[in-house]
Amino acid sequence: HDSRILHPALRGRLMSADDAARLILPGDTVGMSGFTGAGYPKAVPAALARHISAAHAAGQPFKVSVWTGASTAPELDGALAAADGVELRLPYQSDPVCRQRINDGRMEYLDIHLSHVAQFAWFGFLGKLDVAVVEVAAILEDGRLVPSTSVGNNKTWLDQADKIILEVNSAVPAGLDGMHDLYYGTQLPPHRKPIPLVRPSDRIGEPYLRCNPDKVIAVVQTDAPDRDTRFAAPDEASRRIAGHILEFFAHEVAKGRLPAELLPLQSGVGNIANAVLAGLGDGPFENLTAFTEVLQDGMLDLLGSGKLAFASATALSLSSQAREAFNADLARYRSRILLRPQEISNHPELVRRLGVIAMNGIIEADLYGNINSTHVMGTQIMNGIGGSGDFARNGFLSIFMTPSTAKGGSISCIVPMTPHVDHTEHDVQVVVTEQGLADLRGLSPKQRARLIIERCAHPDYRPALRDYCQRALAGSPGKHTPHLLEEALSWHVRYLRSGSMAAQA
Ligand code: 0RQ
């Protein structure tokens, strides 16, 4: 353990997770490391949850606000939510207990674009950060930190927090040292300069996090792996979605709109995203690159097979099996992966410059291509917008994918109107389901509607969607984006009342 804590004074601040957690006070805002189940603190949050539960049992109020990079794991989000210890949580989460608390109205949740979090903290939009709790791989002699399996917002938390608690996790492979790129050149307006990154593989910063040792109030040792982020083997629908996307890429290359090696890929979370990556592994494209936020199993496979030449991300979000393979073969990946702060991995300037191809999963799309990625039936949060907006708005191409139905066919994922919109029709170029792919570029709203129904909707729901369109065109005062306002959300209302969107016979 000690070989990972080389700074003498910080070695003197070693303590148990319980003692460290006691330094976090009721009402504090805590910036935690962690991005899609990678690099989150493994011990202090659970100890904090125990203290919170004890305080509640003694009749004392105790809540903290929690900022992270993105989703963490049961040991952090789950434990604190179960203890009713979170006043407000930001940004992206995907924990079932946390989700339940938010939907029960017992926890506030602020779902913001992942690229906005660090700059909002710097702008002072979010208030003061009291404590940072950050997992690292090691502490160097001069106090700089070797980052863990994710970078997320750690740079900002370490800079902004009054007090710092470090978790040094000896389960993080030492070979990760050198695979991070911390850019310290982001300024505040009006002093910002162009970010000097023109290829996904460009190194523009330093390998280590800077940290003022005087702010470090505790160092805790852990030896625990990241969350096991498992993927289901691609099912038939996912394979077909992947097939449509690959065919589309081939078409774009043939038309001369995409180079043979495509453009840097961004791929979201979930099984469908992973299936698309698996599809690319079997496809004709070589020398691919990725400029993305999460490097998941499918992307590691592509790196392994050589199809993917380089990946820039902010987190390694792997299953335990893929992690073992990665750790055993780190030397092979070292020069082909860079982990960056999420303000860089998701930066609109860079996504636009590089011409990223954004591919993200959704809950539902409406006839005109408005996308709901976050809210089930309009009011219940699923996960959050994550980085999908950072990439979709600014990418070369923004592709959204979903099976055409959910819950055994009782829900159509193509609806007349989405009761919540995360990505407006203006940010959406392609919608794809297992039924087919709608290329919406250059089309007006009514043209988009026709294509989305005929290409993407499930055949069981197509007649009702066509019928809605016709009646909306006849009855809508505006013929640009026709709607029957009193009926537009009736499919969702019907599902909530009867358990199915299908019209009753
Ligand atoms: O729920 O497992 O309980 O049945 O939603 O759906 O089809 O497995 O799809 O795993 O790709 O997730 C939008 C959630 C899709 C994800 C979402 C139900 C469905 C199932 C999952 P069950 P699938 P995926 C990068 C970018 C936003 C953030 C983002 C997501 C569950 O892709 O969170 O893109 N995206 N970030 O049954 C009711 C519908 C439904 C529905 C699906 N229309 N109505 N339930 N479901 N459609 C990553 C980060 O930024 C960190």
Residues whose N, C-alpha, C, O or C-beta is under 5 A from the ligand:
A	BS01	0RQ	A70 Y92 S267 G268 V269 G270 N271 I272 N360 G361 I362 I363 E364 S373 V376 M382 N383 G384 I385 G386 G387 S388 A406 K407 I411 S412 C413
